[in-house]
Amino acid sequence: MKPKRRRQRMKTEERRVQVSRMYAEGKTQAEIAEAVGVSQLQVCHDLKMVRRHWRESAIRDFDALRDEQLAKIDEAERRAWEVFERSCEDAVKTRREVGENGEFGTGYMERVGQTGDVRSLDLVLKCVERRCKLLGLDAPQKVVETDAAGNDLSAEERRERARQMLIRHGYRPGNIPPSQN
């Protein structure tokens, strides 16, 4: 990249940092444009690029966080399997007889078969469930809006709540499309 182009890119990046900071402070695009010395249209374009960058970095950050959590789940599952496999191995019990003067006498070893610790399998199952949830592999859950007593709302009650929410968010009743029955 040529030095002139590199300087221009750095200047643009510095301006976008300044624009995003002022925007986060609640300044209007016109106020930002005047303070930075560019047009309002340029501020609009800069904010569009800043938002795109934020969105892309948020996606990358989310992916990295998900990958980190998956690695932790994998490790927990691996260890749970190790514990289960060890719990399936024969246990060795040793026994020594103690003589009258307190010294150990003869002893013997006994191998006892084990069936495995099911608590480890429970941990494996929890890891699998958590992984499926994190990856979105679970079947979608039906969510039904209810009243304060926990009773399902009728279709008309749901429509009325949606209408009230739209009004709270600035829609005028005349601008709300009629419900489709």
mmCIF file of the C-alpha atoms, coordinates in Angstrom:
data_MODEL
# 
_entry.id   MODEL 
# 
loop_
_atom_site.group_PDB 
_atom_site.id 
_atom_site.type_symbol 
_atom_site.label_atom_id 
_atom_site.label_alt_id 
_atom_site.label_comp_id 
_atom_site.label_asym_id 
_atom_site.label_entity_id 
_atom_site.label_seq_id 
_atom_site.pdbx_PDB_ins_code 
_atom_site.Cartn_x 
_atom_site.Cartn_y 
_atom_site.Cartn_z 
_atom_site.occupancy 
_atom_site.B_iso_or_equiv 
_atom_site.pdbx_formal_charge 
_atom_site.auth_seq_id 
_atom_site.auth_comp_id 
_atom_site.auth_asym_id 
_atom_site.auth_atom_id 
_atom_site.pdbx_PDB_model_num 
ATOM 1   C CA . MET A 1 1   ? 0.000   0.000   0.000  1.00 0.00 ? 1   MET A CA 1 
ATOM 2   C CA . LYS A 1 2   ? 1.315   3.419   -0.925 1.00 0.00 ? 2   LYS A CA 1 
ATOM 3   C CA . PRO A 1 3   ? 2.220   5.823   1.906  1.00 0.00 ? 3   PRO A CA 1 
ATOM 4   C CA . LYS A 1 4   ? -0.369  8.407   0.810  1.00 0.00 ? 4   LYS A CA 1 
ATOM 5   C CA . ARG A 1 5   ? -3.149  5.794   0.754  1.00 0.00 ? 5   ARG A CA 1 
ATOM 6   C CA . ARG A 1 6   ? -2.002  4.424   4.141  1.00 0.00 ? 6   ARG A CA 1 
ATOM 7   C CA . ARG A 1 7   ? -2.121  7.922   5.681  1.00 0.00 ? 7   ARG A CA 1 
ATOM 8   C CA . GLN A 1 8   ? -5.609  8.466   4.238  1.00 0.00 ? 8   GLN A CA 1 
ATOM 9   C CA . ARG A 1 9   ? -6.812  5.142   5.656  1.00 0.00 ? 9   ARG A CA 1 
ATOM 10  C CA . MET A 1 10  ? -5.401  5.977   9.107  1.00 0.00 ? 10  MET A CA 1 
ATOM 11  C CA . LYS A 1 11  ? -7.045  9.405   8.957  1.00 0.00 ? 11  LYS A CA 1 
ATOM 12  C CA . THR A 1 12  ? -10.378 7.775   8.049  1.00 0.00 ? 12  THR A CA 1 
ATOM 13  C CA . GLU A 1 13  ? -10.072 5.258   10.887 1.00 0.00 ? 13  GLU A CA 1 
ATOM 14  C CA . GLU A 1 14  ? -9.254  8.009   13.400 1.00 0.00 ? 14  GLU A CA 1 
ATOM 15  C CA . ARG A 1 15  ? -12.280 10.010  12.209 1.00 0.00 ? 15  ARG A CA 1 
ATOM 16  C CA . ARG A 1 16  ? -14.532 6.957   12.529 1.00 0.00 ? 16  ARG A CA 1 
ATOM 17  C CA . VAL A 1 17  ? -13.336 6.388   16.084 1.00 0.00 ? 17  VAL A CA 1 
ATOM 18  C CA . GLN A 1 18  ? -14.120 10.013  16.880 1.00 0.00 ? 18  GLN A CA 1 
ATOM 19  C CA . VAL A 1 19  ? -17.521 9.798   15.118 1.00 0.00 ? 19  VAL A CA 1 
ATOM 20  C CA . SER A 1 20  ? -18.462 6.599   16.969 1.00 0.00 ? 20  SER A CA 1 
ATOM 21  C CA . ARG A 1 21  ? -17.424 8.094   20.313 1.00 0.00 ? 21  ARG A CA 1 
ATOM 22  C CA . MET A 1 22  ? -19.514 11.231  19.736 1.00 0.00 ? 22  MET A CA 1 
ATOM 23  C CA . TYR A 1 23  ? -22.432 9.132   18.498 1.00 0.00 ? 23  TYR A CA 1 
ATOM 24  C CA . ALA A 1 24  ? -22.250 7.019   21.670 1.00 0.00 ? 24  ALA A CA 1 
ATOM 25  C CA . GLU A 1 25  ? -22.386 10.259  23.656 1.00 0.00 ? 25  GLU A CA 1 
ATOM 26  C CA . GLY A 1 26  ? -25.747 10.998  22.029 1.00 0.00 ? 26  GLY A CA 1 
ATOM 27  C CA . LYS A 1 27  ? -24.677 13.691  19.566 1.00 0.00 ? 27  LYS A CA 1 
ATOM 28  C CA . THR A 1 28  ? -26.675 14.083  16.360 1.00 0.00 ? 28  THR A CA 1 
ATOM 29  C CA . GLN A 1 29  ? -25.110 13.437  12.982 1.00 0.00 ? 29  GLN A CA 1 
ATOM 30  C CA . ALA A 1 30  ? -25.232 17.168  12.222 1.00 0.00 ? 30  ALA A CA 1 
ATOM 31  C CA . GLU A 1 31  ? -23.407 17.992  15.472 1.00 0.00 ? 31  GLU A CA 1 
ATOM 32  C CA . ILE A 1 32  ? -20.793 15.332  14.770 1.00 0.00 ? 32  ILE A CA 1 
ATOM 33  C CA . ALA A 1 33  ? -20.312 16.552  11.196 1.00 0.00 ? 33  ALA A CA 1 
ATOM 34  C CA . GLU A 1 34  ? -19.721 20.112  12.377 1.00 0.00 ? 34  GLU A CA 1 
ATOM 35  C CA . ALA A 1 35  ? -17.294 19.048  15.116 1.00 0.00 ? 35  ALA A CA 1 
ATOM 36  C CA . VAL A 1 36  ? -15.301 16.699  12.884 1.00 0.00 ? 36  VAL A CA 1 
ATOM 37  C CA . GLY A 1 37  ? -15.361 18.954  9.818  1.00 0.00 ? 37  GLY A CA 1 
ATOM 38  C CA . VAL A 1 38  ? -17.106 16.654  7.343  1.00 0.00 ? 38  VAL A CA 1 
ATOM 39  C CA . SER A 1 39  ? -20.582 16.508  5.825  1.00 0.00 ? 39  SER A CA 1 
ATOM 40  C CA . GLN A 1 40  ? -23.550 14.911  7.565  1.00 0.00 ? 40  GLN A CA 1 
ATOM 41  C CA . LEU A 1 41  ? -23.656 12.397  4.703  1.00 0.00 ? 41  LEU A CA 1 
ATOM 42  C CA . GLN A 1 42  ? -20.044 11.419  5.480  1.00 0.00 ? 42  GLN A CA 1 
ATOM 43  C CA . VAL A 1 43  ? -20.930 10.951  9.158  1.00 0.00 ? 43  VAL A CA 1 
ATOM 44  C CA . CYS A 1 44  ? -23.856 8.746   8.092  1.00 0.00 ? 44  CYS A CA 1 
ATOM 45  C CA . HIS A 1 45  ? -21.490 6.644   5.946  1.00 0.00 ? 45  HIS A CA 1 
ATOM 46  C CA . ASP A 1 46  ? -18.901 6.454   8.760  1.00 0.00 ? 46  ASP A CA 1 
ATOM 47  C CA . LEU A 1 47  ? -21.543 5.274   11.222 1.00 0.00 ? 47  LEU A CA 1 
ATOM 48  C CA . LYS A 1 48  ? -22.699 2.649   8.736  1.00 0.00 ? 48  LYS A CA 1 
ATOM 49  C CA . MET A 1 49  ? -19.139 1.348   8.459  1.00 0.00 ? 49  MET A CA 1 
ATOM 50  C CA . VAL A 1 50  ? -18.637 1.472   12.253 1.00 0.00 ? 50  VAL A CA 1 
ATOM 51  C CA . ARG A 1 51  ? -21.848 -0.492  12.814 1.00 0.00 ? 51  ARG A CA 1 
ATOM 52  C CA . ARG A 1 52  ? -20.755 -3.081  10.253 1.00 0.00 ? 52  ARG A CA 1 
ATOM 53  C CA . HIS A 1 53  ? -17.415 -3.417  12.034 1.00 0.00 ? 53  HIS A CA 1 
ATOM 54  C CA . TRP A 1 54  ? -19.151 -3.769  15.419 1.00 0.00 ? 54  TRP A CA 1 
ATOM 55  C CA . ARG A 1 55  ? -21.485 -6.421  14.019 1.00 0.00 ? 55  ARG A CA 1 
ATOM 56  C CA . GLU A 1 56  ? -18.631 -8.389  12.442 1.00 0.00 ? 56  GLU A CA 1 
ATOM 57  C CA . SER A 1 57  ? -16.483 -8.215  15.562 1.00 0.00 ? 57  SER A CA 1 
ATOM 58  C CA . ALA A 1 58  ? -19.441 -9.223  17.734 1.00 0.00 ? 58  ALA A CA 1 
ATOM 59  C CA . ILE A 1 59  ? -19.986 -12.276 15.532 1.00 0.00 ? 59  ILE A CA 1 
ATOM 60  C CA . ARG A 1 60  ? -16.295 -13.180 15.734 1.00 0.00 ? 60  ARG A CA 1 
ATOM 61  C CA . ASP A 1 61  ? -16.309 -12.646 19.507 1.00 0.00 ? 61  ASP A CA 1 
ATOM 62  C CA . PHE A 1 62  ? -19.416 -14.819 19.827 1.00 0.00 ? 62  PHE A CA 1 
ATOM 63  C CA . ASP A 1 63  ? -17.844 -17.554 17.709 1.00 0.00 ? 63  ASP A CA 1 
ATOM 64  C CA . ALA A 1 64  ? -14.654 -17.475 19.782 1.00 0.00 ? 64  ALA A CA 1 
ATOM 65  C CA . LEU A 1 65  ? -16.628 -17.612 23.026 1.00 0.00 ? 65  LEU A CA 1 
ATOM 66  C CA . ARG A 1 66  ? -18.747 -20.508 21.737 1.00 0.00 ? 66  ARG A CA 1 
ATOM 67  C CA . ASP A 1 67  ? -15.609 -22.377 20.650 1.00 0.00 ? 67  ASP A CA 1 
ATOM 68  C CA . GLU A 1 68  ? -14.043 -21.817 24.070 1.00 0.00 ? 68  GLU A CA 1 
ATOM 69  C CA . GLN A 1 69  ? -17.134 -23.158 25.830 1.00 0.00 ? 69  GLN A CA 1 
ATOM 70  C CA . LEU A 1 70  ? -17.260 -26.163 23.506 1.00 0.00 ? 70  LEU A CA 1 
ATOM 71  C CA . ALA A 1 71  ? -13.623 -26.933 24.322 1.00 0.00 ? 71  ALA A CA 1 
ATOM 72  C CA . LYS A 1 72  ? -14.425 -26.827 28.050 1.00 0.00 ? 72  LYS A CA 1 
ATOM 73  C CA . ILE A 1 73  ? -17.407 -29.130 27.549 1.00 0.00 ? 73  ILE A CA 1 
ATOM 74  C CA . ASP A 1 74  ? -15.245 -31.531 25.505 1.00 0.00 ? 74  ASP A CA 1 
ATOM 75  C CA . GLU A 1 75  ? -12.625 -31.627 28.280 1.00 0.00 ? 75  GLU A CA 1 
ATOM 76  C CA . ALA A 1 76  ? -15.251 -32.205 30.988 1.00 0.00 ? 76  ALA A CA 1 
ATOM 77  C CA . GLU A 1 77  ? -16.780 -35.022 28.950 1.00 0.00 ? 77  GLU A CA 1 
ATOM 78  C CA . ARG A 1 78  ? -13.372 -36.609 28.314 1.00 0.00 ? 78  ARG A CA 1 
ATOM 79  C CA . ARG A 1 79  ? -12.573 -36.572 32.033 1.00 0.00 ? 79  ARG A CA 1 
ATOM 80  C CA . ALA A 1 80  ? -15.994 -37.978 32.940 1.00 0.00 ? 80  ALA A CA 1 
ATOM 81  C CA . TRP A 1 81  ? -15.395 -40.877 30.537 1.00 0.00 ? 81  TRP A CA 1 
ATOM 82  C CA . GLU A 1 82  ? -11.956 -41.487 32.094 1.00 0.00 ? 82  GLU A CA 1 
ATOM 83  C CA . VAL A 1 83  ? -13.489 -41.606 35.569 1.00 0.00 ? 83  VAL A CA 1 
ATOM 84  C CA . PHE A 1 84  ? -16.180 -44.014 34.370 1.00 0.00 ? 84  PHE A CA 1 
ATOM 85  C CA . GLU A 1 85  ? -13.649 -46.310 32.673 1.00 0.00 ? 85  GLU A CA 1 
ATOM 86  C CA . ARG A 1 86  ? -11.493 -46.373 35.826 1.00 0.00 ? 86  ARG A CA 1 
ATOM 87  C CA . SER A 1 87  ? -14.565 -47.185 37.891 1.00 0.00 ? 87  SER A CA 1 
ATOM 88  C CA . CYS A 1 88  ? -15.190 -50.245 35.677 1.00 0.00 ? 88  CYS A CA 1 
ATOM 89  C CA . GLU A 1 89  ? -11.743 -51.716 36.371 1.00 0.00 ? 89  GLU A CA 1 
ATOM 90  C CA . ASP A 1 90  ? -11.368 -54.444 38.955 1.00 0.00 ? 90  ASP A CA 1 
ATOM 91  C CA . ALA A 1 91  ? -10.615 -53.126 42.398 1.00 0.00 ? 91  ALA A CA 1 
ATOM 92  C CA . VAL A 1 92  ? -7.765  -54.710 44.331 1.00 0.00 ? 92  VAL A CA 1 
ATOM 93  C CA . LYS A 1 93  ? -8.319  -55.171 48.041 1.00 0.00 ? 93  LYS A CA 1 
ATOM 94  C CA . THR A 1 94  ? -5.384  -56.106 50.204 1.00 0.00 ? 94  THR A CA 1 
ATOM 95  C CA . ARG A 1 95  ? -5.561  -57.395 53.700 1.00 0.00 ? 95  ARG A CA 1 
ATOM 96  C CA . ARG A 1 96  ? -2.829  -58.068 56.205 1.00 0.00 ? 96  ARG A CA 1 
ATOM 97  C CA . GLU A 1 97  ? -3.149  -59.634 59.543 1.00 0.00 ? 97  GLU A CA 1 
ATOM 98  C CA . VAL A 1 98  ? -1.513  -57.953 62.476 1.00 0.00 ? 98  VAL A CA 1 
ATOM 99  C CA . GLY A 1 99  ? 0.394   -60.146 64.883 1.00 0.00 ? 99  GLY A CA 1 
ATOM 100 C CA . GLU A 1 100 ? 0.248   -60.022 68.679 1.00 0.00 ? 100 GLU A CA 1 
ATOM 101 C CA . ASN A 1 101 ? 3.306   -57.762 68.912 1.00 0.00 ? 101 ASN A CA 1 
ATOM 102 C CA . GLY A 1 102 ? 1.834   -55.256 66.373 1.00 0.00 ? 102 GLY A CA 1 
ATOM 103 C CA . GLU A 1 103 ? 3.847   -56.426 63.401 1.00 0.00 ? 103 GLU A CA 1 
ATOM 104 C CA . PHE A 1 104 ? 2.228   -57.163 60.070 1.00 0.00 ? 104 PHE A CA 1 
ATOM 105 C CA . GLY A 1 105 ? 1.891   -60.794 59.358 1.00 0.00 ? 105 GLY A CA 1 
ATOM 106 C CA . THR A 1 106 ? 0.701   -62.599 56.287 1.00 0.00 ? 106 THR A CA 1 
ATOM 107 C CA . GLY A 1 107 ? -1.665  -60.935 53.877 1.00 0.00 ? 107 GLY A CA 1 
ATOM 108 C CA . TYR A 1 108 ? -3.577  -61.551 50.723 1.00 0.00 ? 108 TYR A CA 1 
ATOM 109 C CA . MET A 1 109 ? -4.942  -59.624 47.729 1.00 0.00 ? 109 MET A CA 1 
ATOM 110 C CA . GLU A 1 110 ? -8.429  -59.951 46.343 1.00 0.00 ? 110 GLU A CA 1 
ATOM 111 C CA . ARG A 1 111 ? -9.708  -58.640 42.977 1.00 0.00 ? 111 ARG A CA 1 
ATOM 112 C CA . VAL A 1 112 ? -13.269 -57.376 43.051 1.00 0.00 ? 112 VAL A CA 1 
ATOM 113 C CA . GLY A 1 113 ? -15.139 -56.651 39.824 1.00 0.00 ? 113 GLY A CA 1 
ATOM 114 C CA . GLN A 1 114 ? -16.957 -53.306 39.568 1.00 0.00 ? 114 GLN A CA 1 
ATOM 115 C CA . THR A 1 115 ? -19.852 -52.222 37.410 1.00 0.00 ? 115 THR A CA 1 
ATOM 116 C CA . GLY A 1 116 ? -18.835 -48.580 36.981 1.00 0.00 ? 116 GLY A CA 1 
ATOM 117 C CA . ASP A 1 117 ? -19.927 -45.343 38.588 1.00 0.00 ? 117 ASP A CA 1 
ATOM 118 C CA . VAL A 1 118 ? -23.117 -44.133 36.891 1.00 0.00 ? 118 VAL A CA 1 
ATOM 119 C CA . ARG A 1 119 ? -22.553 -40.608 38.244 1.00 0.00 ? 119 ARG A CA 1 
ATOM 120 C CA . SER A 1 120 ? -19.823 -40.260 35.616 1.00 0.00 ? 120 SER A CA 1 
ATOM 121 C CA . LEU A 1 121 ? -22.283 -41.212 32.898 1.00 0.00 ? 121 LEU A CA 1 
ATOM 122 C CA . ASP A 1 122 ? -24.646 -38.565 34.239 1.00 0.00 ? 122 ASP A CA 1 
ATOM 123 C CA . LEU A 1 123 ? -21.867 -35.993 33.762 1.00 0.00 ? 123 LEU A CA 1 
ATOM 124 C CA . VAL A 1 124 ? -21.319 -37.231 30.199 1.00 0.00 ? 124 VAL A CA 1 
ATOM 125 C CA . LEU A 1 125 ? -25.027 -36.844 29.494 1.00 0.00 ? 125 LEU A CA 1 
ATOM 126 C CA . LYS A 1 126 ? -25.007 -33.292 30.912 1.00 0.00 ? 126 LYS A CA 1 
ATOM 127 C CA . CYS A 1 127 ? -22.051 -32.432 28.659 1.00 0.00 ? 127 CYS A CA 1 
ATOM 128 C CA . VAL A 1 128 ? -23.874 -33.772 25.603 1.00 0.00 ? 128 VAL A CA 1 
ATOM 129 C CA . GLU A 1 129 ? -27.036 -31.855 26.520 1.00 0.00 ? 129 GLU A CA 1 
ATOM 130 C CA . ARG A 1 130 ? -25.094 -28.626 27.082 1.00 0.00 ? 130 ARG A CA 1 
ATOM 131 C CA . ARG A 1 131 ? -23.247 -29.026 23.769 1.00 0.00 ? 131 ARG A CA 1 
ATOM 132 C CA . CYS A 1 132 ? -26.523 -29.590 21.902 1.00 0.00 ? 132 CYS A CA 1 
ATOM 133 C CA . LYS A 1 133 ? -28.052 -26.525 23.520 1.00 0.00 ? 133 LYS A CA 1 
ATOM 134 C CA . LEU A 1 134 ? -25.004 -24.380 22.720 1.00 0.00 ? 134 LEU A CA 1 
ATOM 135 C CA . LEU A 1 135 ? -25.023 -25.518 19.085 1.00 0.00 ? 135 LEU A CA 1 
ATOM 136 C CA . GLY A 1 136 ? -28.792 -25.076 18.780 1.00 0.00 ? 136 GLY A CA 1 
ATOM 137 C CA . LEU A 1 137 ? -29.438 -28.751 18.055 1.00 0.00 ? 137 LEU A CA 1 
ATOM 138 C CA . ASP A 1 138 ? -32.334 -29.080 20.487 1.00 0.00 ? 138 ASP A CA 1 
ATOM 139 C CA . ALA A 1 139 ? -35.863 -29.079 19.138 1.00 0.00 ? 139 ALA A CA 1 
ATOM 140 C CA . PRO A 1 140 ? -37.474 -25.652 19.354 1.00 0.00 ? 140 PRO A CA 1 
ATOM 141 C CA . GLN A 1 141 ? -39.495 -25.051 22.479 1.00 0.00 ? 141 GLN A CA 1 
ATOM 142 C CA . LYS A 1 142 ? -43.043 -23.791 22.204 1.00 0.00 ? 142 LYS A CA 1 
ATOM 143 C CA . VAL A 1 143 ? -43.443 -20.524 24.051 1.00 0.00 ? 143 VAL A CA 1 
ATOM 144 C CA . VAL A 1 144 ? -46.953 -19.429 24.912 1.00 0.00 ? 144 VAL A CA 1 
ATOM 145 C CA . GLU A 1 145 ? -47.735 -16.091 26.457 1.00 0.00 ? 145 GLU A CA 1 
ATOM 146 C CA . THR A 1 146 ? -49.709 -16.409 29.700 1.00 0.00 ? 146 THR A CA 1 
ATOM 147 C CA . ASP A 1 147 ? -51.528 -14.154 32.117 1.00 0.00 ? 147 ASP A CA 1 
ATOM 148 C CA . ALA A 1 148 ? -50.459 -13.578 35.736 1.00 0.00 ? 148 ALA A CA 1 
ATOM 149 C CA . ALA A 1 149 ? -52.166 -16.818 36.822 1.00 0.00 ? 149 ALA A CA 1 
ATOM 150 C CA . GLY A 1 150 ? -50.271 -18.860 34.217 1.00 0.00 ? 150 GLY A CA 1 
ATOM 151 C CA . ASN A 1 151 ? -53.255 -19.410 31.906 1.00 0.00 ? 151 ASN A CA 1 
ATOM 152 C CA . ASP A 1 152 ? -52.697 -19.268 28.135 1.00 0.00 ? 152 ASP A CA 1 
ATOM 153 C CA . LEU A 1 153 ? -53.869 -16.048 26.482 1.00 0.00 ? 153 LEU A CA 1 
ATOM 154 C CA . SER A 1 154 ? -56.463 -16.177 23.751 1.00 0.00 ? 154 SER A CA 1 
ATOM 155 C CA . ALA A 1 155 ? -55.540 -15.041 20.253 1.00 0.00 ? 155 ALA A CA 1 
ATOM 156 C CA . GLU A 1 156 ? -57.477 -11.791 20.800 1.00 0.00 ? 156 GLU A CA 1 
ATOM 157 C CA . GLU A 1 157 ? -55.623 -11.087 24.075 1.00 0.00 ? 157 GLU A CA 1 
ATOM 158 C CA . ARG A 1 158 ? -52.262 -11.681 22.347 1.00 0.00 ? 158 ARG A CA 1 
ATOM 159 C CA . ARG A 1 159 ? -53.266 -9.318  19.513 1.00 0.00 ? 159 ARG A CA 1 
ATOM 160 C CA . GLU A 1 160 ? -54.251 -6.623  22.015 1.00 0.00 ? 160 GLU A CA 1 
ATOM 161 C CA . ARG A 1 161 ? -50.936 -6.955  23.883 1.00 0.00 ? 161 ARG A CA 1 
ATOM 162 C CA . ALA A 1 162 ? -49.019 -6.696  20.604 1.00 0.00 ? 162 ALA A CA 1 
ATOM 163 C CA . ARG A 1 163 ? -51.063 -3.599  19.659 1.00 0.00 ? 163 ARG A CA 1 
ATOM 164 C CA . GLN A 1 164 ? -50.301 -1.972  23.023 1.00 0.00 ? 164 GLN A CA 1 
ATOM 165 C CA . MET A 1 165 ? -46.608 -2.738  22.603 1.00 0.00 ? 165 MET A CA 1 
ATOM 166 C CA . LEU A 1 166 ? -46.557 -1.139  19.153 1.00 0.00 ? 166 LEU A CA 1 
ATOM 167 C CA . ILE A 1 167 ? -48.235 1.978   20.561 1.00 0.00 ? 167 ILE A CA 1 
ATOM 168 C CA . ARG A 1 168 ? -45.653 2.149   23.380 1.00 0.00 ? 168 ARG A CA 1 
ATOM 169 C CA . HIS A 1 169 ? -42.911 2.052   20.727 1.00 0.00 ? 169 HIS A CA 1 
ATOM 170 C CA . GLY A 1 170 ? -44.292 5.022   18.835 1.00 0.00 ? 170 GLY A CA 1 
ATOM 171 C CA . TYR A 1 171 ? -46.745 3.557   16.345 1.00 0.00 ? 171 TYR A CA 1 
ATOM 172 C CA . ARG A 1 172 ? -50.021 5.441   16.104 1.00 0.00 ? 172 ARG A CA 1 
ATOM 173 C CA . PRO A 1 173 ? -53.148 3.303   16.217 1.00 0.00 ? 173 PRO A CA 1 
ATOM 174 C CA . GLY A 1 174 ? -54.016 4.348   12.633 1.00 0.00 ? 174 GLY A CA 1 
ATOM 175 C CA . ASN A 1 175 ? -50.632 3.076   11.370 1.00 0.00 ? 175 ASN A CA 1 
ATOM 176 C CA . ILE A 1 176 ? -50.970 -0.395  12.897 1.00 0.00 ? 176 ILE A CA 1 
ATOM 177 C CA . PRO A 1 177 ? -52.129 -2.863  10.258 1.00 0.00 ? 177 PRO A CA 1 
ATOM 178 C CA . PRO A 1 178 ? -55.374 -4.651  11.070 1.00 0.00 ? 178 PRO A CA 1 
ATOM 179 C CA . SER A 1 179 ? -55.013 -8.140  12.460 1.00 0.00 ? 179 SER A CA 1 
ATOM 180 C CA . GLN A 1 180 ? -55.443 -11.055 10.091 1.00 0.00 ? 180 GLN A CA 1 
ATOM 181 C CA . ASN A 1 181 ? -57.838 -13.636 11.526 1.00 0.00 ? 181 ASN A CA 1 
# 
